[in-house]
Amino acid sequence: MTVAEAVHRQAEEVAVARLRKARGLLASVAPAERRVIEETAYAVAAAVAECLLDEAEGNALLRDVLENGLPPVAESPAVALLPGSS
């Protein structure tokens, strides 16, 4: 699986989880409106995934995170920015 495929898959999983969590609220919505809400949630998730991938093209840190996951906290470049870490 490519990084792009993994990012899109994760985004879709987030949309599914959020829709599942909102199931109670969506129960009171007409079926046609519910479909529009669901389609919108998936479209937003796909757009966020594309935005992340586009941003990663020019951001080495983001690209590395998308390709390799987050490093352990002790190895994170952000740790050097914390007070008392020097």
N, C-alpha and C positions, 0 to 999 in steps of 0.2 A: 504494500500500500504506500502510495506517495504521501509526502507531507501535506500536500493540498487535499488529497482525499481524506486523510486523517483529520485535518482541521474542519473540513466540511461535515464529516461524520460526527465529530464532537459537537459541532454547532447544532446539528439536527437532534442529537441526543439531549442537548440542553433544552431545545424547543419542546421536545416530547415531554421531558420532565416538568417543564413549566406549565404546559397544557394539562398534564395529568394533575398537577397541584391545583390548577384552577377549575378542575372538573365540576366542583360544586357550584361555582359561579356561572359556569357555562351551561349548566343544566336548565337555567331559566331563560336561556337565549334560544330564539327560533333556530331550527336546523340550518337554514340557509345562512343566517348570520353567523352561526357557529363555524360553518365551513369557511366563511370569509375570514374570521378571526384566526382559524387554524392555518389557512393559506398565508395570511399575513405574518403569523409567527414564524413559519418556515422560511418565508421570503426574507424577513429581517435577519434570521439566523444565517442564511446563506450570504446575505450582504455583509454581515459582520465578519464572517469567515473570509470573504474576498478582501475586505478592508485590511484584516490582519495579514493576509498573504501579500497584498500590495505593499503594505508598510514594511514587511519583513525584507522586501527586495532592497530597501535602502537602509535597513537597520540591522546590523550584524548581531546585536544582542538578541533582538526579537527573533531573527532567523535561527539563531542557535537554540533558543528556547523551544521554538516550534519543531525543530529537527531532533533535539536531544532531551527535551523536558527541562524542568527547572533543576539547577544544581542543588546539592545539599546546602543548607543555609550557611554553614561555615566556609564554603567555597564560593559563595555568591559574590560577584563584584560589588554588590550593594552593601555588603558587610563593611567594606573599607570606608563607607560614608557614615557609618554609625559612630557616635561620640565614644571615645575610649577604645576604638578598635586599632589604633596605631601602635 
